[in-house]
Amino acid sequence: MTAEISKANPRGLWLLIIAAMVSLLSTPVWGAEYSSALKGVKNYDAVFEVSLGNPKAANVVFWAVKNAYEVPEVKALSTPPHIAIVFHGPAVKLLSSDKTLFTGAEWAEVEKFQGTLRQMKKDGVILEICLYAAEVMGVDKATIIPEIDRVGNGFVSVIGYQMQGYAVVRIP
């Protein structure tokens, strides 16, 4: 059939190719259709409970965390999203300015991660560190970056947000 179009009407073949390209290019890259997931959603509130301490992995995962409140479908909801992130376990090391906690290559990833957190804070995301975890992990409170709010026990925060209706997402 394509051969018939090109012989009879070469212009028709080009229109067909252009139409196919426009169709492909207008399809979201990730196939992100959230109509089922967001059907009837009025409040998009989530607390991410993070213990992941690998800086390279954290950068990969936090692209998705940031994207979870930036996608157009979420931004189009009638109420803006409310996002909180509570750090505990090995993740608290990623919130420190103490370079001795990491190798040189790891430190570059930590700096990138902290840059992402600074942007998230500007976006209105609540960022909290469990001070108990910081103590257990050997993180000096004086080295915690200023964008992070301090709480005595991160589990109290996670439970509190959950009781307020926030969905809990664990990032082990």
MODELLER restraints for C-alpha pairs under 7 A, 6 or more apart:
rsr = mdl.restraints
at = mdl.atoms
rsr.add(forms.Gaussian(group=physical.xy_distance, feature=features.Distance(at['CA:5:A'], at['CA:12:A']), mean=6.28, stdev=0.5))
rsr.add(forms.Gaussian(group=physical.xy_distance, feature=features.Distance(at['CA:5:A'], at['CA:13:A']), mean=5.90, stdev=0.5))
rsr.add(forms.Gaussian(group=physical.xy_distance, feature=features.Distance(at['CA:6:A'], at['CA:12:A']), mean=6.93, stdev=0.5))
rsr.add(forms.Gaussian(group=physical.xy_distance, feature=features.Distance(at['CA:6:A'], at['CA:13:A']), mean=5.36, stdev=0.5))
rsr.add(forms.Gaussian(group=physical.xy_distance, feature=features.Distance(at['CA:34:A'], at['CA:73:A']), mean=6.94, stdev=0.5))
rsr.add(forms.Gaussian(group=physical.xy_distance, feature=features.Distance(at['CA:42:A'], at['CA:77:A']), mean=6.78, stdev=0.5))
rsr.add(forms.Gaussian(group=physical.xy_distance, feature=features.Distance(at['CA:42:A'], at['CA:78:A']), mean=6.54, stdev=0.5))
rsr.add(forms.Gaussian(group=physical.xy_distance, feature=features.Distance(at['CA:42:A'], at['CA:79:A']), mean=6.30, stdev=0.5))
rsr.add(forms.Gaussian(group=physical.xy_distance, feature=features.Distance(at['CA:43:A'], at['CA:79:A']), mean=6.11, stdev=0.5))
rsr.add(forms.Gaussian(group=physical.xy_distance, feature=features.Distance(at['CA:43:A'], at['CA:81:A']), mean=6.79, stdev=0.5))
rsr.add(forms.Gaussian(group=physical.xy_distance, feature=features.Distance(at['CA:44:A'], at['CA:81:A']), mean=4.78, stdev=0.5))
rsr.add(forms.Gaussian(group=physical.xy_distance, feature=features.Distance(at['CA:44:A'], at['CA:82:A']), mean=6.38, stdev=0.5))
rsr.add(forms.Gaussian(group=physical.xy_distance, feature=features.Distance(at['CA:45:A'], at['CA:81:A']), mean=5.66, stdev=0.5))
rsr.add(forms.Gaussian(group=physical.xy_distance, feature=features.Distance(at['CA:45:A'], at['CA:82:A']), mean=4.61, stdev=0.5))
rsr.add(forms.Gaussian(group=physical.xy_distance, feature=features.Distance(at['CA:45:A'], at['CA:83:A']), mean=5.79, stdev=0.5))
rsr.add(forms.Gaussian(group=physical.xy_distance, feature=features.Distance(at['CA:45:A'], at['CA:166:A']), mean=4.71, stdev=0.5))
rsr.add(forms.Gaussian(group=physical.xy_distance, feature=features.Distance(at['CA:45:A'], at['CA:167:A']), mean=6.23, stdev=0.5))
rsr.add(forms.Gaussian(group=physical.xy_distance, feature=features.Distance(at['CA:46:A'], at['CA:82:A']), mean=6.49, stdev=0.5))
rsr.add(forms.Gaussian(group=physical.xy_distance, feature=features.Distance(at['CA:46:A'], at['CA:83:A']), mean=5.09, stdev=0.5))
rsr.add(forms.Gaussian(group=physical.xy_distance, feature=features.Distance(at['CA:46:A'], at['CA:84:A']), mean=6.37, stdev=0.5))
rsr.add(forms.Gaussian(group=physical.xy_distance, feature=features.Distance(at['CA:46:A'], at['CA:166:A']), mean=4.63, stdev=0.5))
rsr.add(forms.Gaussian(group=physical.xy_distance, feature=features.Distance(at['CA:46:A'], at['CA:167:A']), mean=4.52, stdev=0.5))
rsr.add(forms.Gaussian(group=physical.xy_distance, feature=features.Distance(at['CA:46:A'], at['CA:168:A']), mean=5.89, stdev=0.5))
rsr.add(forms.Gaussian(group=physical.xy_distance, feature=features.Distance(at['CA:47:A'], at['CA:83:A']), mean=5.84, stdev=0.5))
rsr.add(forms.Gaussian(group=physical.xy_distance, feature=features.Distance(at['CA:47:A'], at['CA:84:A']), mean=4.57, stdev=0.5))
rsr.add(forms.Gaussian(group=physical.xy_distance, feature=features.Distance(at['CA:47:A'], at['CA:85:A']), mean=5.45, stdev=0.5))
rsr.add(forms.Gaussian(group=physical.xy_distance, feature=features.Distance(at['CA:47:A'], at['CA:158:A']), mean=6.83, stdev=0.5))
rsr.add(forms.Gaussian(group=physical.xy_distance, feature=features.Distance(at['CA:47:A'], at['CA:161:A']), mean=6.68, stdev=0.5))
rsr.add(forms.Gaussian(group=physical.xy_distance, feature=features.Distance(at['CA:47:A'], at['CA:166:A']), mean=6.02, stdev=0.5))
rsr.add(forms.Gaussian(group=physical.xy_distance, feature=features.Distance(at['CA:47:A'], at['CA:167:A']), mean=6.10, stdev=0.5))
rsr.add(forms.Gaussian(group=physical.xy_distance, feature=features.Distance(at['CA:47:A'], at['CA:168:A']), mean=5.06, stdev=0.5))
rsr.add(forms.Gaussian(group=physical.xy_distance, feature=features.Distance(at['CA:47:A'], at['CA:169:A']), mean=6.21, stdev=0.5))
rsr.add(forms.Gaussian(group=physical.xy_distance, feature=features.Distance(at['CA:48:A'], at['CA:84:A']), mean=6.27, stdev=0.5))
rsr.add(forms.Gaussian(group=physical.xy_distance, feature=features.Distance(at['CA:48:A'], at['CA:85:A']), mean=4.63, stdev=0.5))
rsr.add(forms.Gaussian(group=physical.xy_distance, feature=features.Distance(at['CA:48:A'], at['CA:86:A']), mean=6.22, stdev=0.5))
rsr.add(forms.Gaussian(group=physical.xy_distance, feature=features.Distance(at['CA:48:A'], at['CA:168:A']), mean=5.96, stdev=0.5))
rsr.add(forms.Gaussian(group=physical.xy_distance, feature=features.Distance(at['CA:48:A'], at['CA:169:A']), mean=4.71, stdev=0.5))
rsr.add(forms.Gaussian(group=physical.xy_distance, feature=features.Distance(at['CA:48:A'], at['CA:170:A']), mean=5.84, stdev=0.5))
rsr.add(forms.Gaussian(group=physical.xy_distance, feature=features.Distance(at['CA:48:A'], at['CA:171:A']), mean=6.97, stdev=0.5))
rsr.add(forms.Gaussian(group=physical.xy_distance, feature=features.Distance(at['CA:49:A'], at['CA:85:A']), mean=6.06, stdev=0.5))
rsr.add(forms.Gaussian(group=physical.xy_distance, feature=features.Distance(at['CA:49:A'], at['CA:86:A']), mean=5.08, stdev=0.5))
rsr.add(forms.Gaussian(group=physical.xy_distance, feature=features.Distance(at['CA:49:A'], at['CA:87:A']), mean=6.24, stdev=0.5))
rsr.add(forms.Gaussian(group=physical.xy_distance, feature=features.Distance(at['CA:49:A'], at['CA:158:A']), mean=6.94, stdev=0.5))
rsr.add(forms.Gaussian(group=physical.xy_distance, feature=features.Distance(at['CA:49:A'], at['CA:169:A']), mean=6.06, stdev=0.5))
rsr.add(forms.Gaussian(group=physical.xy_distance, feature=features.Distance(at['CA:49:A'], at['CA:170:A']), mean=4.79, stdev=0.5))
rsr.add(forms.Gaussian(group=physical.xy_distance, feature=features.Distance(at['CA:49:A'], at['CA:171:A']), mean=5.95, stdev=0.5))
rsr.add(forms.Gaussian(group=physical.xy_distance, feature=features.Distance(at['CA:50:A'], at['CA:86:A']), mean=6.05, stdev=0.5))
rsr.add(forms.Gaussian(group=physical.xy_distance, feature=features.Distance(at['CA:50:A'], at['CA:87:A']), mean=4.85, stdev=0.5))
rsr.add(forms.Gaussian(group=physical.xy_distance, feature=features.Distance(at['CA:50:A'], at['CA:88:A']), mean=6.27, stdev=0.5))
rsr.add(forms.Gaussian(group=physical.xy_distance, feature=features.Distance(at['CA:50:A'], at['CA:91:A']), mean=6.59, stdev=0.5))
rsr.add(forms.Gaussian(group=physical.xy_distance, feature=features.Distance(at['CA:50:A'], at['CA:170:A']), mean=6.18, stdev=0.5))
rsr.add(forms.Gaussian(group=physical.xy_distance, feature=features.Distance(at['CA:50:A'], at['CA:171:A']), mean=4.75, stdev=0.5))
rsr.add(forms.Gaussian(group=physical.xy_distance, feature=features.Distance(at['CA:50:A'], at['CA:172:A']), mean=6.10, stdev=0.5))
rsr.add(forms.Gaussian(group=physical.xy_distance, feature=features.Distance(at['CA:51:A'], at['CA:87:A']), mean=5.97, stdev=0.5))
rsr.add(forms.Gaussian(group=physical.xy_distance, feature=features.Distance(at['CA:51:A'], at['CA:88:A']), mean=5.12, stdev=0.5))
rsr.add(forms.Gaussian(group=physical.xy_distance, feature=features.Distance(at['CA:51:A'], at['CA:89:A']), mean=4.87, stdev=0.5))
rsr.add(forms.Gaussian(group=physical.xy_distance, feature=features.Distance(at['CA:51:A'], at['CA:90:A']), mean=5.68, stdev=0.5))
rsr.add(forms.Gaussian(group=physical.xy_distance, feature=features.Distance(at['CA:51:A'], at['CA:91:A']), mean=4.70, stdev=0.5))
rsr.add(forms.Gaussian(group=physical.xy_distance, feature=features.Distance(at['CA:51:A'], at['CA:171:A']), mean=6.29, stdev=0.5))
rsr.add(forms.Gaussian(group=physical.xy_distance, feature=features.Distance(at['CA:51:A'], at['CA:172:A']), mean=5.08, stdev=0.5))
rsr.add(forms.Gaussian(group=physical.xy_distance, feature=features.Distance(at['CA:52:A'], at['CA:58:A']), mean=6.62, stdev=0.5))
rsr.add(forms.Gaussian(group=physical.xy_distance, feature=features.Distance(at['CA:52:A'], at['CA:90:A']), mean=6.25, stdev=0.5))
rsr.add(forms.Gaussian(group=physical.xy_distance, feature=features.Distance(at['CA:52:A'], at['CA:91:A']), mean=5.03, stdev=0.5))
rsr.add(forms.Gaussian(group=physical.xy_distance, feature=features.Distance(at['CA:52:A'], at['CA:171:A']), mean=6.32, stdev=0.5))
rsr.add(forms.Gaussian(group=physical.xy_distance, feature=features.Distance(at['CA:52:A'], at['CA:172:A']), mean=5.17, stdev=0.5))
rsr.add(forms.Gaussian(group=physical.xy_distance, feature=features.Distance(at['CA:53:A'], at['CA:90:A']), mean=4.51, stdev=0.5))
rsr.add(forms.Gaussian(group=physical.xy_distance, feature=features.Distance(at['CA:53:A'], at['CA:91:A']), mean=4.05, stdev=0.5))
rsr.add(forms.Gaussian(group=physical.xy_distance, feature=features.Distance(at['CA:53:A'], at['CA:93:A']), mean=6.97, stdev=0.5))
rsr.add(forms.Gaussian(group=physical.xy_distance, feature=features.Distance(at['CA:53:A'], at['CA:94:A']), mean=6.71, stdev=0.5))
rsr.add(forms.Gaussian(group=physical.xy_distance, feature=features.Distance(at['CA:55:A'], at['CA:94:A']), mean=6.78, stdev=0.5))
rsr.add(forms.Gaussian(group=physical.xy_distance, feature=features.Distance(at['CA:55:A'], at['CA:106:A']), mean=6.47, stdev=0.5))
rsr.add(forms.Gaussian(group=physical.xy_distance, feature=features.Distance(at['CA:55:A'], at['CA:109:A']), mean=5.47, stdev=0.5))
rsr.add(forms.Gaussian(group=physical.xy_distance, feature=features.Distance(at['CA:55:A'], at['CA:110:A']), mean=5.42, stdev=0.5))
rsr.add(forms.Gaussian(group=physical.xy_distance, feature=features.Distance(at['CA:55:A'], at['CA:113:A']), mean=6.98, stdev=0.5))
rsr.add(forms.Gaussian(group=physical.xy_distance, feature=features.Distance(at['CA:56:A'], at['CA:109:A']), mean=5.66, stdev=0.5))
rsr.add(forms.Gaussian(group=physical.xy_distance, feature=features.Distance(at['CA:59:A'], at['CA:113:A']), mean=5.62, stdev=0.5))
rsr.add(forms.Gaussian(group=physical.xy_distance, feature=features.Distance(at['CA:69:A'], at['CA:81:A']), mean=6.46, stdev=0.5))
rsr.add(forms.Gaussian(group=physical.xy_distance, feature=features.Distance(at['CA:83:A'], at['CA:125:A']), mean=5.20, stdev=0.5))
rsr.add(forms.Gaussian(group=physical.xy_distance, feature=features.Distance(at['CA:83:A'], at['CA:126:A']), mean=6.34, stdev=0.5))
rsr.add(forms.Gaussian(group=physical.xy_distance, feature=features.Distance(at['CA:84:A'], at['CA:125:A']), mean=5.66, stdev=0.5))
rsr.add(forms.Gaussian(group=physical.xy_distance, feature=features.Distance(at['CA:84:A'], at['CA:126:A']), mean=4.42, stdev=0.5))
rsr.add(forms.Gaussian(group=physical.xy_distance, feature=features.Distance(at['CA:84:A'], at['CA:127:A']), mean=5.94, stdev=0.5))
rsr.add(forms.Gaussian(group=physical.xy_distance, feature=features.Distance(at['CA:85:A'], at['CA:126:A']), mean=6.10, stdev=0.5))
rsr.add(forms.Gaussian(group=physical.xy_distance, feature=features.Distance(at['CA:85:A'], at['CA:127:A']), mean=4.95, stdev=0.5))
rsr.add(forms.Gaussian(group=physical.xy_distance, feature=features.Distance(at['CA:85:A'], at['CA:128:A']), mean=6.14, stdev=0.5))
rsr.add(forms.Gaussian(group=physical.xy_distance, feature=features.Distance(at['CA:86:A'], at['CA:127:A']), mean=6.14, stdev=0.5))
rsr.add(forms.Gaussian(group=physical.xy_distance, feature=features.Distance(at['CA:86:A'], at['CA:128:A']), mean=4.74, stdev=0.5))
rsr.add(forms.Gaussian(group=physical.xy_distance, feature=features.Distance(at['CA:86:A'], at['CA:129:A']), mean=5.83, stdev=0.5))
rsr.add(forms.Gaussian(group=physical.xy_distance, feature=features.Distance(at['CA:86:A'], at['CA:154:A']), mean=6.18, stdev=0.5))
rsr.add(forms.Gaussian(group=physical.xy_distance, feature=features.Distance(at['CA:86:A'], at['CA:158:A']), mean=6.94, stdev=0.5))
rsr.add(forms.Gaussian(group=physical.xy_distance, feature=features.Distance(at['CA:87:A'], at['CA:128:A']), mean=6.12, stdev=0.5))
rsr.add(forms.Gaussian(group=physical.xy_distance, feature=features.Distance(at['CA:87:A'], at['CA:129:A']), mean=4.84, stdev=0.5))
rsr.add(forms.Gaussian(group=physical.xy_distance, feature=features.Distance(at['CA:87:A'], at['CA:130:A']), mean=6.15, stdev=0.5))
rsr.add(forms.Gaussian(group=physical.xy_distance, feature=features.Distance(at['CA:88:A'], at['CA:129:A']), mean=6.35, stdev=0.5))
rsr.add(forms.Gaussian(group=physical.xy_distance, feature=features.Distance(at['CA:88:A'], at['CA:130:A']), mean=5.38, stdev=0.5))
rsr.add(forms.Gaussian(group=physical.xy_distance, feature=features.Distance(at['CA:88:A'], at['CA:133:A']), mean=5.38, stdev=0.5))
rsr.add(forms.Gaussian(group=physical.xy_distance, feature=features.Distance(at['CA:88:A'], at['CA:154:A']), mean=6.51, stdev=0.5))
rsr.add(forms.Gaussian(group=physical.xy_distance, feature=features.Distance(at['CA:89:A'], at['CA:133:A']), mean=5.48, stdev=0.5))
rsr.add(forms.Gaussian(group=physical.xy_distance, feature=features.Distance(at['CA:90:A'], at['CA:137:A']), mean=6.68, stdev=0.5))
rsr.add(forms.Gaussian(group=physical.xy_distance, feature=features.Distance(at['CA:92:A'], at['CA:129:A']), mean=6.62, stdev=0.5))
rsr.add(forms.Gaussian(group=physical.xy_distance, feature=features.Distance(at['CA:92:A'], at['CA:133:A']), mean=6.95, stdev=0.5))
rsr.add(forms.Gaussian(group=physical.xy_distance, feature=features.Distance(at['CA:92:A'], at['CA:134:A']), mean=5.81, stdev=0.5))
rsr.add(forms.Gaussian(group=physical.xy_distance, feature=features.Distance(at['CA:93:A'], at['CA:139:A']), mean=6.32, stdev=0.5))
rsr.add(forms.Gaussian(group=physical.xy_distance, feature=features.Distance(at['CA:94:A'], at['CA:110:A']), mean=5.93, stdev=0.5))
rsr.add(forms.Gaussian(group=physical.xy_distance, feature=features.Distance(at['CA:95:A'], at['CA:114:A']), mean=6.89, stdev=0.5))
rsr.add(forms.Gaussian(group=physical.xy_distance, feature=features.Distance(at['CA:95:A'], at['CA:144:A']), mean=5.57, stdev=0.5))
rsr.add(forms.Gaussian(group=physical.xy_distance, feature=features.Distance(at['CA:95:A'], at['CA:145:A']), mean=5.92, stdev=0.5))
rsr.add(forms.Gaussian(group=physical.xy_distance, feature=features.Distance(at['CA:96:A'], at['CA:139:A']), mean=6.93, stdev=0.5))
rsr.add(forms.Gaussian(group=physical.xy_distance, feature=features.Distance(at['CA:96:A'], at['CA:143:A']), mean=5.06, stdev=0.5))
rsr.add(forms.Gaussian(group=physical.xy_distance, feature=features.Distance(at['CA:96:A'], at['CA:144:A']), mean=4.45, stdev=0.5))
rsr.add(forms.Gaussian(group=physical.xy_distance, feature=features.Distance(at['CA:96:A'], at['CA:145:A']), mean=5.88, stdev=0.5))
rsr.add(forms.Gaussian(group=physical.xy_distance, feature=features.Distance(at['CA:97:A'], at['CA:143:A']), mean=5.15, stdev=0.5))
rsr.add(forms.Gaussian(group=physical.xy_distance, feature=features.Distance(at['CA:97:A'], at['CA:144:A']), mean=6.35, stdev=0.5))
rsr.add(forms.Gaussian(group=physical.xy_distance, feature=features.Distance(at['CA:97:A'], at['CA:145:A']), mean=6.43, stdev=0.5))
rsr.add(forms.Gaussian(group=physical.xy_distance, feature=features.Distance(at['CA:98:A'], at['CA:143:A']), mean=6.17, stdev=0.5))
rsr.add(forms.Gaussian(group=physical.xy_distance, feature=features.Distance(at['CA:99:A'], at['CA:107:A']), mean=6.51, stdev=0.5))
rsr.add(forms.Gaussian(group=physical.xy_distance, feature=features.Distance(at['CA:118:A'], at['CA:147:A']), mean=6.42, stdev=0.5))
rsr.add(forms.Gaussian(group=physical.xy_distance, feature=features.Distance(at['CA:121:A'], at['CA:147:A']), mean=6.64, stdev=0.5))
rsr.add(forms.Gaussian(group=physical.xy_distance, feature=features.Distance(at['CA:127:A'], at['CA:148:A']), mean=5.16, stdev=0.5))
rsr.add(forms.Gaussian(group=physical.xy_distance, feature=features.Distance(at['CA:127:A'], at['CA:149:A']), mean=5.91, stdev=0.5))
rsr.add(forms.Gaussian(group=physical.xy_distance, feature=features.Distance(at['CA:128:A'], at['CA:148:A']), mean=5.37, stdev=0.5))
rsr.add(forms.Gaussian(group=physical.xy_distance, feature=features.Distance(at['CA:128:A'], at['CA:149:A']), mean=4.57, stdev=0.5))
rsr.add(forms.Gaussian(group=physical.xy_distance, feature=features.Distance(at['CA:128:A'], at['CA:150:A']), mean=5.58, stdev=0.5))
rsr.add(forms.Gaussian(group=physical.xy_distance, feature=features.Distance(at['CA:128:A'], at['CA:151:A']), mean=6.55, stdev=0.5))
rsr.add(forms.Gaussian(group=physical.xy_distance, feature=features.Distance(at['CA:129:A'], at['CA:148:A']), mean=6.46, stdev=0.5))
rsr.add(forms.Gaussian(group=physical.xy_distance, feature=features.Distance(at['CA:129:A'], at['CA:149:A']), mean=6.26, stdev=0.5))
rsr.add(forms.Gaussian(group=physical.xy_distance, feature=features.Distance(at['CA:129:A'], at['CA:150:A']), mean=5.14, stdev=0.5))
rsr.add(forms.Gaussian(group=physical.xy_distance, feature=features.Distance(at['CA:129:A'], at['CA:151:A']), mean=6.04, stdev=0.5))
rsr.add(forms.Gaussian(group=physical.xy_distance, feature=features.Distance(at['CA:129:A'], at['CA:154:A']), mean=6.65, stdev=0.5))
rsr.add(forms.Gaussian(group=physical.xy_distance, feature=features.Distance(at['CA:130:A'], at['CA:150:A']), mean=6.46, stdev=0.5))
rsr.add(forms.Gaussian(group=physical.xy_distance, feature=features.Distance(at['CA:130:A'], at['CA:151:A']), mean=5.27, stdev=0.5))
rsr.add(forms.Gaussian(group=physical.xy_distance, feature=features.Distance(at['CA:130:A'], at['CA:152:A']), mean=5.64, stdev=0.5))
rsr.add(forms.Gaussian(group=physical.xy_distance, feature=features.Distance(at['CA:130:A'], at['CA:153:A']), mean=5.07, stdev=0.5))
rsr.add(forms.Gaussian(group=physical.xy_distance, feature=features.Distance(at['CA:130:A'], at['CA:154:A']), mean=4.43, stdev=0.5))
rsr.add(forms.Gaussian(group=physical.xy_distance, feature=features.Distance(at['CA:131:A'], at['CA:150:A']), mean=6.41, stdev=0.5))
rsr.add(forms.Gaussian(group=physical.xy_distance, feature=features.Distance(at['CA:131:A'], at['CA:151:A']), mean=5.91, stdev=0.5))
rsr.add(forms.Gaussian(group=physical.xy_distance, feature=features.Distance(at['CA:131:A'], at['CA:152:A']), mean=4.98, stdev=0.5))
rsr.add(forms.Gaussian(group=physical.xy_distance, feature=features.Distance(at['CA:131:A'], at['CA:153:A']), mean=6.46, stdev=0.5))
rsr.add(forms.Gaussian(group=physical.xy_distance, feature=features.Distance(at['CA:132:A'], at['CA:152:A']), mean=5.94, stdev=0.5))
rsr.add(forms.Gaussian(group=physical.xy_distance, feature=features.Distance(at['CA:132:A'], at['CA:153:A']), mean=5.97, stdev=0.5))
rsr.add(forms.Gaussian(group=physical.xy_distance, feature=features.Distance(at['CA:162:A'], at['CA:168:A']), mean=6.52, stdev=0.5))
